[in-house]
Amino acid sequence: MPLEILGKMYEKANREYYAIGQFNFSNLEFLQSALDAAEEMKSPVIVALSTGAIKYGGIKNLVSMTRTMADQIKAPVALHLDHGANMDDVKMCVDAGFTSVMIDGSHHPLQENIALTRQAVEYAHSHGGITVEAELGRLGGIEDDVNVDERDARLTDPAEAVRFHAESGCDALAVAVGTSHGAYKFKGENKIDFDRIKVIKDKLRIPLVLHGASSVDADSVKMINQYGGKIEGAKGLDAESYAHAIKNGINKVNIDTDLRLKWTAVLRKLMHDKPGEFDPRKFLGPARDAVKELIKQKMKLLGSAGKA
């Protein structure tokens, strides 16, 4: 089916309190993994491109590939810009046919973030009602050595969130509640401010987004290290954290690191086990299938399976 406006997907997720997975890609195999998983699980899916991925694969190539593959399945697919930094990024992606864009002004002072997001909203909404995600607060784990004032300063303030939404008009908000990007999220136990999610949800009633939400699978890390890699001390979210965050109002969960780790683990093992093989399909195919199975597991965990 044609690419779907993300806001339409959100309506049911926001009403029924489940989350839709965002899975980043930059090549054919990762996109196949996400869309095949969506079709098999009868789940809506969000596939996302960063500006780095766009530079790597070419925006026309990646959008055309996504449209072509989405047309061949029944599950709804949204194409999202992840962490657009400025209006040039937003315009490029809206004009190219994305159905959702993120404008990330979280590093700006509040008023500048509002103004930048307002610009993105006006442009995206005037071009087919494209969904706009914004971010408020600074992502970063809540560690034991961070005092209360420093912690609160980096997390999303509920009162600011009310003002931000009212003045910017954003459709969805990425909240900083203790997660961080990459494989190294926590030094000790997970420390997510679930109450903060609920307070913001109760005040805004709009879709909330959890960035930096990979679980950093221990088996993938172990396999990478076993076959020549070096990833030490990596730790992410557990299943209980997903469930609690979604129950409190998260409707979109961004997962990228987990896919990369699974992909790398399978490739490293295959290359070790088959030193005489040089057909890339013999490596990329099994890695693709492993990533697909991982995405299927995430869809079950997020509650989106069967919601297409």
Buried (B, 14 or more C-beta within 10 A) or exposed (E): EEBBBBBBBBEBBBEEBBBBBBBBBBBBBBBBBBBBBBBBBBBBBBBBBBBEBBEEBEBEEBBEBBBEBBEEBEBBBBBBBBBBBBEEBBBBBBEBBBBBBBBBBBEEEBEEBBBBBBBBBEBBBEEEEBBBBBBBBEBBBBBEEBEEEEBBEBBBBBEBBEBBBEBBBBBBBBBBBBBBBBBBBBEEEBBBBBEBBBBBBEEBEBBBBBBBBBBBBEEBBEBBBEBEBEBEEBBBBEEEBBBBBBBBBBBBBBBBBBBBBBBBBBBBBBEEEEEEEEEEEEBBBBBBBBBBEBBBBBBEBBBBBEBB
